[in-house]
């Protein structure tokens, strides 16, 4: 993404001390166009042209004209899936000004409507997703079955086609060893817990994505109500555990978190993996009031601006060593400004 962009994902939202972001995704397909591998280039072009015409107020970004590093940057910022970044299909996205609304065209399904917001704000996300969905459905018929709901390429998305998720920073629960049992409990309740980059990824920097697993036989309202209830409970658990750890180990915890701040503001080289873990500690220190001269929005902007593909694109870098050097420079200047 451009260095000048002010993006939704760097902003602070409701319960933003714990919840980084909320997302709603609706999977949809047109009734008169084949799915998946049965699509021809003509079919792919038709999907794009229909959606561009229906959503003419949104900007279209054509992936056939985009270098791989730029697609990887979009994936890093959670605007497209890793699979879409690697795809050779005719595809693209429609976005609004801050990319809080991003529609993937010709990914796994014809249409993946995505709406995102900082903090815990799934109500805003579903409102925007349904608004966009209504516009598209008013122009063309969707593939729909009276018993199975919206038809999708993957059977796990049948029904509502809705995936709702929140990204949470849970350092206290992770450090105390409670996350394993929490993940098991959430799984039994129909929620999936994944890492920073979604399915198949690790919980880097104590960041977890919590989302619904069931889309068939349950309404959108029920999905969101259940997710919000369980996430709200998890927020309180993290806050309580954080306070307890700080009361019990004040000096040692301050030392650990401030050492991370010291590295971020003094290192000459910083790898991406090291940075995400150090930033997790600084975020925790800000929430505890140990660090008071930096806000979470500044920290988030520094993090996203230094992800590997993003920093490569923005500064025309050619090696990991150059990225590590530039990353340390950007983070130092951001946190000491």
C-alpha positions in Angstrom: 0.0 0.0 0.0 1.1 3.6 -0.5 3.0 5.2 2.3 0.4 8.1 2.2 -2.6 6.0 2.8 -4.6 6.3 6.1 -6.0 2.8 6.3 -8.8 1.4 8.5 -6.4 -1.2 10.0 -4.1 1.4 11.7 -7.0 3.0 13.6 -8.2 2.4 17.2 -11.8 1.1 17.6 -14.2 -0.2 20.3 -12.3 -2.4 22.8 -9.2 -1.5 20.8 -6.8 -2.4 23.6 -7.6 -6.1 22.9 -9.4 -6.2 19.6 -7.4 -5.1 16.6 -10.1 -5.5 14.0 -13.4 -7.0 13.0 -14.3 -8.5 9.6 -17.4 -9.8 7.9 -17.1 -11.8 4.6 -20.0 -13.0 2.4 -19.3 -15.6 -0.2 -21.5 -15.3 -3.3 -21.8 -16.7 -6.8 -23.9 -15.8 -9.9 -26.5 -18.4 -10.9 -25.6 -18.3 -14.6 -21.8 -18.7 -14.3 -19.9 -21.9 -13.5 -17.9 -22.2 -10.3 -14.2 -22.8 -9.8 -12.2 -24.6 -12.4 -15.1 -24.7 -14.8 -14.8 -20.9 -15.3 -13.3 -19.6 -18.6 -11.6 -16.3 -19.0 -14.8 -15.0 -20.4 -16.7 -16.0 -17.3 -14.1 -14.3 -15.1 -14.3 -11.1 -17.2 -18.1 -11.2 -16.9 -18.0 -11.4 -13.1 -15.6 -8.4 -13.0 -17.6 -6.3 -15.4 -21.0 -7.0 -13.7 -19.6 -6.1 -10.3 -17.8 -3.0 -11.6 -21.0 -1.8 -13.2 -23.1 -2.4 -10.1 -20.6 -0.8 -7.7 -19.4 2.0 -9.9 -18.5 4.2 -6.9 -15.8 1.8 -5.8 -12.2 1.7 -7.3 -11.3 -1.4 -9.3 -7.8 -2.7 -9.0 -6.9 -5.1 -11.8 -4.5 -7.9 -10.7 -3.5 -8.8 -14.2 -1.6 -5.5 -14.3 -0.2 -5.8 -10.8 3.3 -6.9 -9.8 3.5 -9.9 -7.4 5.0 -7.8 -4.6 2.1 -5.5 -4.6 -0.4 -8.4 -4.4 1.7 -9.8 -1.5 1.4 -6.4 0.2 -2.4 -6.5 -0.1 -2.3 -10.0 1.5 -0.1 -8.8 4.4 -2.7 -6.1 5.2 -5.5 -8.7 5.1 -7.3 -7.2 2.1 -6.9 -10.3 0.0 -6.2 -14.0 0.7 -2.7 -15.5 0.3 -4.3 -17.8 -2.3 -5.6 -14.8 -4.3 -2.2 -13.2 -4.2 -0.7 -16.3 -5.8 -3.5 -16.9 -8.3 -2.9 -16.7 -12.0 -6.7 -16.2 -12.8 -8.1 -13.0 -14.2 -9.1 -11.3 -10.9 -9.2 -8.1 -9.0 -10.7 -6.2 -6.1 -13.2 -3.3 -5.7 -12.3 -1.0 -2.7 -13.5 2.2 -1.1 -11.2 5.0 -0.1 -9.7 3.4 3.1 -10.2 -0.2 2.0 -12.6 -0.9 4.8 -14.8 -2.4 2.1 -12.9 -4.7 -0.2 -14.7 -7.1 -2.7 -12.5 -9.9 -4.0 -13.6 -10.9 -7.6 -12.8 -14.3 -9.0 -11.1 -15.7 -5.9 -12.5 -19.1 -4.7 -16.0 -17.8 -5.3 -17.2 -15.3 -7.9 -17.6 -12.7 -5.2 -16.2 -12.3 -1.7 -17.7 -9.2 0.0 -15.4 -8.1 2.8 -16.1 -5.3 5.2 -13.7 -4.4 8.0 -13.5 -2.1 11.0 -11.0 -1.3 13.7 -11.8 -2.7 17.1 -14.9 -4.8 18.0 -17.5 -3.5 15.5 -19.1 -6.5 13.8 -22.5 -4.6 13.7 -21.0 -2.0 11.4 -19.3 -4.7 9.3 -22.5 -6.7 8.7 -24.5 -3.5 7.9 -22.0 -2.5 5.2 -21.7 -6.1 3.9 -25.5 -6.4 3.5 -25.7 -3.0 1.8 -23.2 -4.1 -0.8 -24.8 -7.5 -1.1 -28.2 -6.0 -1.7 -26.8 -3.8 -4.5 -25.2 -6.8 -6.3 -28.2 -9.1 -5.8 -30.5 -6.4 -7.3 -28.5 -6.5 -10.6 -28.0 -10.3 -11.0 -29.4 -13.5 -9.6 -27.2 -15.4 -7.1 -26.8 -19.2 -7.0 -29.2 -20.1 -4.2 -30.9 -23.3 -3.0 -34.1 -23.4 -0.9 -32.5 -26.0 1.4 -28.8 -25.2 1.3 -28.9 -21.4 1.1 -26.2 -19.6 -0.9 -24.2 -22.0 -3.1 -20.5 -21.8 -2.8 -17.4 -23.4 -4.3 -16.5 -24.9 -0.8 -19.3 -26.8 1.0 -18.2 -25.3 4.3 -19.5 -21.9 3.2 -23.0 -23.1 2.2 -26.0 -21.4 3.9 -25.4 -17.8 4.8 -21.9 -17.7 3.2 -21.0 -15.6 6.2 -17.6 -15.7 8.0 -17.3 -13.2 10.8 -14.0 -12.8 12.6 -12.2 -10.6 15.1 -8.4 -10.3 15.5 -7.4 -10.2 19.1 -4.1 -9.4 20.9 -4.0 -11.8 23.9 -0.5 -11.6 25.5 -1.5 -12.2 29.1 -3.6 -15.3 28.4 -0.8 -16.6 26.2 2.0 -16.0 28.7 -0.1 -17.6 31.5 -0.6 -20.8 29.4 -4.4 -20.5 29.2 -4.8 -20.2 25.5 -4.6 -23.9 24.8 -7.7 -24.7 26.9 -9.5 -21.6 25.6 -9.0 -22.7 22.0 -10.4 -26.1 22.9 -13.4 -24.6 24.5 -14.1 -22.2 21.6 -13.8 -25.0 19.1 -16.4 -27.0 21.0 -18.7 -23.9 20.8 -18.3 -23.7 17.0 -15.5 -21.1 16.7 -12.2 -21.4 14.9 -9.0 -19.9 16.3 -6.2 -19.2 13.9 -3.1 -17.1 13.7 -2.3 -13.6 12.3 -2.6 -14.6 8.6 -5.7 -16.8 9.1 -6.0 -20.5 8.2 -2.9 -22.5 8.7 -0.9 -19.7 10.2 0.7 -19.3 13.7 -0.4 -16.9 16.4 2.6 -14.5 15.9 2.9 -11.6 18.3 0.2 -13.1 20.5 -2.4 -12.3 17.9 -5.3 -14.7 17.2 -8.2 -14.6 14.7 -11.5 -15.9 16.2 -14.3 -16.7 13.7 -17.4 -18.8 13.2 -17.1 -22.3 11.7 -20.8 -23.0 10.9 -22.6 -21.2 8.1 -25.4 -23.7 7.3 -28.6 -24.0 9.4 -28.0 -20.8 11.4 -28.9 -17.2 10.7 -26.5 -14.3 10.3 -27.9 -12.8 13.5 -27.2 -16.0 15.5 -23.7 -16.2 14.1 -22.9 -12.6 15.1 -24.6 -12.7 18.5 -22.7 -15.8 19.5 -19.3 -14.5 18.3 -19.8 -11.1 20.0 -20.8 -12.8 23.3 -17.8 -15.1 23.3 -15.3 -12.4 22.2 -16.6 -10.0 24.9 -16.0 -12.7 27.5 -12.5 -13.3 26.1 -11.8 -9.5 26.3 -12.6 -9.5 30.0 -10.5 -12.6 30.6 -7.5 -11.0 28.9 -7.9 -7.7 30.9 -8.2 -9.6 34.2 -5.3 -11.8 33.5 -3.1 -8.9 32.5 -3.9 -7.0 35.7 -3.2 -10.1 37.8 0.2 -10.7 36.1 1.2 -7.1 36.5 0.2 -7.1 40.2 2.1 -10.3 40.9 5.2 -9.6 38.8 5.4 -5.8 38.4 9.1 -5.3 38.1 9.9 -8.4 36.0 7.0 -7.6 33.6 8.0 -4.0 33.3 11.6 -5.1 32.6 10.5 -7.6 29.9 8.3 -5.1 28.1 10.7 -2.1 28.3 13.5 -4.3 27.0 11.4 -4.9 23.9 10.8 -1.1 23.6 14.6 -0.6 23.9 15.3 -3.0 21.1 12.7 -1.5 18.8 14.1 2.0 19.4 17.8 1.2 19.2 18.3 -1.8 16.9 20.0 -1.3 13.6 18.5 -4.4 12.1 15.0 -5.9 12.7 13.5 -8.9 11.1 9.8 -9.1 10.5 9.3 -12.0 12.9 11.3 -10.3 15.7 9.4 -7.1 15.1 5.9 -8.6 15.5 6.9 -10.1 18.8 8.6 -6.9 20.1 5.6 -4.8 19.0 3.3 -7.2 20.9 5.3 -6.4 24.1 5.1 -2.6 23.5 1.4 -2.8 22.8 0.9 -4.6 26.1 3.1 -2.0 27.9 0.9 0.8 26.4 -2.3 -1.0 27.6 -0.8 -1.3 31.1 0.2 2.3 31.3 3.9 1.5 31.4 4.5 3.5 28.2 2.4 6.7 28.0 4.0 8.7 25.2 3.0 6.4 22.3 -0.5 5.5 21.1 -1.7 2.3 19.6 -2.5 3.9 16.2 1.1 5.0 15.8 2.3 1.5 16.8 -0.1 -0.2 14.3 1.0 2.1 11.5 4.7 1.4 12.1 4.0 -2.3 12.1 1.9 -2.4 8.9 4.3 -0.1 7.1 7.2 -2.4 7.7 5.7 -5.8 6.7 8.0 -7.5 4.1 6.2 -7.0 0.9 4.9 -3.5 1.9 8.3 -2.2 2.8 9.8 -3.7 -0.3 7.3 -2.0 -2.5 7.3 1.3 -0.8 11.1 1.7 -0.7 12.1 -0.4 -3.7 14.3 -2.7 -1.7 15.9 -5.9 -3.1 17.0 -8.0 -0.2 16.1 -9.1 3.3 19.1 -7.3 4.7 17.9 -4.0 3.2 14.4 -4.6 4.6 15.7 -5.3 8.1 17.8 -2.1 8.0 15.0 0.0 6.7 12.5 -1.5 9.1 14.6 -0.6 12.1 15.0 2.9 10.9 11.2 3.4 10.3 10.2 1.9 13.6 12.7 3.9 15.6 11.7 7.2 14.0 7.9 6.4 14.4 8.2 5.5 18.1 10.6 8.3 19.1 8.8 11.0 17.0 
